[in-house]
């Protein structure tokens, strides 16, 4: 079973680089990518990732607030 990862970053170069590294791992799979916190919330709810890798300073909802909100639910 692969580790299901949601990757969230508003910098394209970071997303591309992290995707390239993660895709080399046979036991990891990127199931979704987001460019802001609100999109991350929507994708998390629908796809149920095992892990969310998220930039802590993104527009709309940063990674820290998203994490705190997720813990409350």
MOWO-V969766 format. One record per run of one state. SS is the DSSP state (A for helix, B for strand, O for the rest). FROM is the first residue (numbers start at 1). LEN is the number of residues. If there is no record, write none. Layout:
# MOWO-V969766
ss=SS from=FROM len=LEN
ss=SS from=FROM len=LEN
This chain:
# MOWO-V969766
ss=O from=1 len=2
ss=B from=3 len=6
ss=O from=9 len=3
ss=A from=12 len=12
ss=O from=24 len=4
ss=B from=28 len=7
ss=O from=35 len=2
ss=A from=37 len=11
ss=O from=48 len=3
ss=B from=51 len=4
ss=O from=55 len=8
ss=A from=63 len=10
ss=O from=73 len=1
